[in-house]
Amino acid sequence: MDLIKTSVLTSLSTAVKIAAAFVINKVIALYIGPSGLALTGQFMNFVSIVLGFSNGGINSGIVKYVAEYREDPEKKAKILSTSLAMSLLCSLGLTVFILAFHRSLALHLLKSAEYTSIFIIFGITLVIFSVNSSLVSILNGYKEISKFVALNITASIIGLFITLILVCLFKLYGSLLAIVVSQTLIFFVTIFFITRSEWFKLSNFTRGFDRASLLNLSKFSLMALLSAATVPTAQIIIRNYIADHISMDAAGYWQGVWKISEIYLLVVTTSLSVYYLPRLSELLGKEALRKEIFSGYKILLPMVLAMAIMIYLFREFIVIILFTREFMPMADLFTFQLTGDVLKIASWLLSFLMVAKAMTKLYVITELCFISSFVIFSILFLNRYGLIGVTYAYALNYLLYLIAMIYFFRDIVFCPTKTDSAPL
C-alpha cells in the first residue's frame, strides 16, 4: 500500500477523529471556558508523558521490527512477547508512583486537590493504557490499515460520547475523567480487532523477555522517552508561564490554537505514523530513501499548506464555530502558529529518518536542543510581545529545526551519487 492509498484510507478515520474533536472542543468551550480548556490540556500532557514511559518507549521499535521481521515468525514472536512484558513492568512501576503522589500531582498540575481522584483512577487503569498502546503499534507494524482505520474510528466515537456525557454532567471534572475512561474502554475494542487477525497467537505473547529483542527495542526507548517527556513538559511549562504572567484564560487561548493545529495536522501525522515510518524502516538504499522522502514532500506538504491557508482565511469563523466568542482573542495567534505547522511537517518528513534508522545520538541531541530553544524563545518572546510571542517562538523554532534536518541529511536531499544504493 503506497502513501497515496494510505493517506486516503487513514483520512477516513482522521475525518471522524477531527469531527469528534471539534464537537468535544465546542462542548468544553461552552461548559468550562478558556481556563478549563487550559487545565484539560495540562492533564492531557501529563497523560501523554506517562503513557510514553508506561511501556518503556518502545512503540516505534515495535512498528519497525514487526514490519522488518514480517517473514521471520520466530524473531517476530520474541519481539511481541518482549514488548508485552516491558509494557506490564513499566506501567506497574508508574502505577505505584501515581498512586503514591496523586495529591501532589493534582495540586501541581491542576491547582486543586479536588482532582486527586482523577489521578487515582488513572493510576489504576494505566496498565490497560500501556498494553493497548503496544497492541496498536503491533497492528501498525503489520500494516493492517483497514483494521487500524476501523479501530481509530471506533475510538473516536467512544471518546466523543464519553466526553459529551461526562462534561455535561460534571463540567471540568468530567472533562478530565473522560480522558481516562475513554482510553480504558478503547482497550477492549483493540482486543476485538487484534484477536481476529490471522497472525494473532496467544503463544507469541507469553515467552517473556528475550535479550536480543530487548536490546533492539531499547534502541528506540531513549528516543521515544525523550520525546514523551520533553514535548508535553515544554507545553506544561509554557502554559504555566502564560497563566502566571498573563492569565489562565490566555493559557486557554494558546491551548485552543494549539489544539486546532493538532486536529487538522492529524491528516498528515496519521499517514506519517501508519505508512511513512514503517516504509522508511524497510528501505535501505539512499536512492530509495530520497525517492520516498520527496514523494512525501510532493503529496503532504501542499496538503498542509492548503489547509493552513484555509484556516487562516476563516480563522474568526472557526473560533466561533469550534469554541465561543469568549475565545476570539486567539484569532490573533493563527498567523505564526500556522506558519510553524507547515515548517513542522517539512522538518518531520526528514526527521523521521532518525527514528526509522535508530539514529539515537543525533535524535537525542536535536530533541534536547530544539525543545529547550522552544521554551526559551517562548518565554523571551512572551515577555517582549505578549501572548502572540509564543507563536513567534513556535515558527522560528521549526524553521531552525528544518534547516538542521536539511543539513544532517544533505547527502540524501541533495548530491545524487553513484553510492546511492548504499545503506544509510
Secondary structure, DSSP 4 states (H G I P E B T S, - for coil): --HHHHHHHHHHHHHHHHHHHHHHHHHHHHHHHHHHHHHHHHHHHHHHHHHHHHTTT-HHHHHHHHHHTTT-HHHHHHHHHHHHHHHHHHHHHHHHHHHHSHHHHHHHHHS-GGGHHHHHHHHHHHHHHHHHHHHHHHHHHTT-HHHHHHHHHHHHHHHHHHHHHHHHHHTHHHHHHHHHHHHHHHHHHHHHHHTTSTT--GGGG-S---HHHHHHHHHHHHHHHHHHHHHHHHHHHHHHHHHHHT-HHHHHHHHHHHHHHHHHHHHHHHHIIIIIHHHHHH--BHHHHHHHHHHHHHHHHHHHHHHHHHHHHTHHHHHHHHS-GGGGGGGGGHHHHHHHHHHHHHHHHHHHHHHHTT-HHHHHHHHHHHHHHHHHHHHHHHHHH-THHHHHHHHHHHHHHHHHHHHHTHHHHS---TTTTSB-
